[in-house]
C-alpha cells in the first residue's frame, strides 16, 4: 500500500515540475541570439580574407597523395567553433535598451569595439542593472550556443543574408524573436 502511494506522489511531482518549468523570456533570448550572430559576424569580418585552412582527410591515398582542400579561414567550421566558444564573454558589453519611441525593450551593445569610430549610443536609454542583468544575457547566450551550435556553424559557414531571421526564428524551431523585435533590431 505504501509503495502505491509513493508511486502516485512521484508521478504527481514529476507532472508538477514539468508543468512549472520557467518559460523563456523572449526579449532576453531574442537579444542573445541576435547578439551571438552580430558578434560572430563582426569577428568573421576581422579575419584576413586571404587566410585559408586545410580541411579534409589527412590520410594518404593509395598513390601516396593526400586529399585535402583549402577553404577560407573566416567561415571554416574550425574557426567558427573557436569563435563560438568565446562569444558569450562579449555579452558583458550589452545592456537592456528601452526604445524611447516605442518603449520596446531589447539588449543592445553599448560598448564600442576597439576599431569602431562611430558615435557612442545614448546611454540614457540603457538600463544598467549591474551584474545580474549581464549574467542573465550570458546564461541565455551559453544556452543558445549549446543548443544551436551545429545550426549556428552551418548557417554562418555560408555567407548569406538575413542570418538573424534564419537562425533566431526559423532554425531554432522556437520563435525567439517576434516580428516586432525582428523588424526593429538594428
C-alpha positions as CSV (number, residue, x, y, z in Angstrom):
1,X,0.0,0.0,0.0
2,X,2.8,2.4,0.9
3,X,4.7,1.8,-2.3
4,X,1.5,2.6,-4.3
5,X,1.1,5.9,-2.6
6,X,4.8,6.7,-3.1
7,X,4.4,6.0,-6.9
8,X,1.4,8.3,-7.1
9,X,3.3,11.1,-5.2
10,X,6.3,10.7,-7.5
11,X,4.2,10.9,-10.7
12,X,2.4,14.0,-9.4
13,X,5.7,15.6,-8.5
14,X,7.0,14.9,-12.0
15,X,3.9,16.3,-13.6
16,X,4.0,19.4,-11.4
17,X,7.7,20.1,-12.0
18,X,7.4,19.7,-15.8
19,X,4.4,22.0,-15.8
20,X,6.1,24.6,-13.7
21,X,9.3,25.0,-15.7
22,X,10.0,28.6,-16.4
23,X,9.3,29.9,-19.8
24,X,12.0,31.7,-21.7
25,X,12.0,35.4,-21.7
26,X,11.5,36.3,-25.4
27,X,13.3,39.6,-25.2
28,X,16.3,38.1,-23.4
29,X,16.7,35.1,-25.8
30,X,15.9,37.0,-28.9
31,X,18.6,39.6,-27.9
32,X,21.0,36.8,-27.0
33,X,20.5,35.1,-30.4
34,X,20.9,38.4,-32.3
35,X,24.0,39.3,-30.2
36,X,25.6,36.0,-31.0
37,X,25.1,36.5,-34.7
38,X,26.3,40.1,-34.5
39,X,29.4,39.2,-32.6
40,X,30.3,36.3,-34.8
41,X,29.7,38.3,-38.0
42,X,32.0,41.0,-36.6
43,X,34.7,38.5,-35.7
44,X,34.4,36.9,-39.1
45,X,34.8,40.3,-40.8
46,X,38.0,40.9,-38.9
47,X,39.8,37.9,-40.4
48,X,42.0,38.4,-43.4
49,X,40.1,37.0,-46.4
50,X,43.3,35.7,-47.8
51,X,43.9,33.3,-44.9
52,X,43.0,29.7,-45.6
53,X,42.9,26.4,-43.7
54,X,43.4,22.9,-44.9
55,X,40.3,20.7,-44.3
56,X,39.5,17.1,-45.3
57,X,41.1,13.8,-44.7
58,X,44.7,13.7,-43.8
59,X,45.1,10.1,-44.9
60,X,47.3,9.1,-47.7
61,X,45.6,7.8,-50.9
62,X,47.0,4.6,-52.4
63,X,49.0,6.6,-54.8
64,X,50.7,8.5,-52.0
65,X,48.9,11.8,-52.2
66,X,46.6,13.4,-49.7
67,X,43.1,14.6,-50.5
68,X,42.6,17.8,-48.7
69,X,41.4,21.2,-49.8
70,X,41.9,24.8,-48.7
71,X,38.9,26.8,-47.5
72,X,38.8,30.4,-46.3
73,X,39.6,30.5,-42.6
74,X,36.9,33.1,-41.7
75,X,34.0,30.8,-42.4
76,X,35.6,27.5,-41.7
77,X,34.0,25.1,-39.2
78,X,37.1,25.1,-37.1
79,X,37.3,28.9,-36.8
80,X,33.6,29.3,-36.2
81,X,33.8,26.7,-33.4
82,X,36.6,28.6,-31.8
83,X,34.7,31.9,-32.1
84,X,31.5,30.3,-30.6
85,X,33.5,29.2,-27.5
86,X,34.2,32.8,-26.6
87,X,31.3,34.7,-27.9
88,X,29.3,34.7,-24.7
89,X,32.1,36.6,-22.9
90,X,31.2,39.6,-25.1
91,X,27.7,39.7,-23.6
92,X,29.1,41.9,-20.8
93,X,29.2,44.7,-23.4
94,X,25.4,44.6,-23.8
95,X,22.7,46.1,-21.6
96,X,18.9,46.4,-21.7
97,X,17.9,49.2,-24.0
98,X,14.4,50.8,-24.0
99,X,13.4,52.4,-27.2
100,X,12.3,56.0,-26.4
101,X,9.6,56.0,-29.1
102,X,8.0,52.5,-28.8
103,X,9.1,51.6,-25.2
104,X,10.2,48.2,-26.5
105,X,13.0,46.5,-24.6
106,X,15.9,44.6,-26.1
107,X,19.5,44.1,-25.2
108,X,21.9,46.2,-27.3
109,X,25.6,46.7,-27.4
110,X,26.7,49.8,-25.5
111,X,30.4,49.4,-25.6
112,X,32.2,50.4,-28.8
113,X,34.6,48.0,-30.3
114,X,38.3,48.8,-30.4
115,X,38.4,50.0,-34.0
116,X,34.8,51.4,-34.1
117,X,34.8,55.1,-34.9
118,X,31.0,55.5,-34.8
119,X,29.2,57.6,-32.2
120,X,28.6,56.4,-28.7
121,X,25.0,55.3,-28.1
122,X,22.7,57.4,-25.9
123,X,23.2,55.9,-22.5
124,X,20.0,57.4,-21.0
125,X,18.0,54.7,-22.8
126,X,20.1,51.9,-21.4
127,X,19.2,50.2,-18.1
128,X,22.3,49.1,-16.3
129,X,21.1,46.7,-13.6
130,X,24.5,45.5,-12.5
131,X,25.9,42.0,-12.9
132,X,22.5,40.3,-12.6
133,X,21.4,41.7,-16.0
134,X,24.5,40.8,-17.9
135,X,24.7,37.4,-16.2
136,X,21.2,36.6,-17.5
137,X,22.3,37.5,-21.0
138,X,25.5,35.5,-20.7
139,X,23.4,32.5,-19.5
140,X,20.9,32.9,-22.4
141,X,23.9,33.1,-24.8
142,X,25.5,30.0,-23.4
143,X,22.2,28.1,-23.5
144,X,21.6,29.1,-27.1
145,X,25.2,28.5,-28.2
146,X,25.0,25.0,-26.8
147,X,21.5,24.2,-28.2
148,X,22.1,25.7,-31.6
149,X,25.8,25.1,-32.1
150,X,25.5,23.0,-35.2
151,X,22.9,25.3,-36.7
152,X,25.0,28.4,-36.0
153,X,28.0,26.9,-37.6
154,X,26.2,25.7,-40.7
155,X,24.4,29.0,-41.2
156,X,27.4,31.2,-40.7
157,X,29.7,28.9,-42.8
158,X,27.8,30.2,-45.8
159,X,27.8,33.9,-46.5
160,X,24.0,34.6,-46.5
161,X,21.5,37.3,-45.9
162,X,19.0,37.6,-43.0
163,X,21.1,35.4,-40.8
164,X,19.3,36.8,-37.7
165,X,15.9,35.7,-39.0
166,X,17.1,32.4,-40.3
167,X,18.9,31.4,-37.2
168,X,16.8,33.0,-34.4
169,X,13.4,32.3,-35.8
170,X,13.4,29.6,-38.5
171,X,16.1,27.1,-37.4
172,X,15.5,27.2,-33.7
173,X,12.0,25.9,-34.0
174,X,11.1,28.3,-31.3
175,X,10.3,31.7,-32.5
176,X,12.6,33.5,-30.1
177,X,12.1,36.8,-32.0
178,X,8.7,38.1,-32.6
179,X,8.1,40.1,-35.7
180,X,8.2,43.5,-33.9
181,X,11.6,42.9,-32.4
182,X,12.9,41.3,-35.5
183,X,12.0,44.3,-37.7
184,X,13.2,46.9,-35.2
185,X,16.5,45.3,-34.1
186,X,19.3,47.4,-35.5
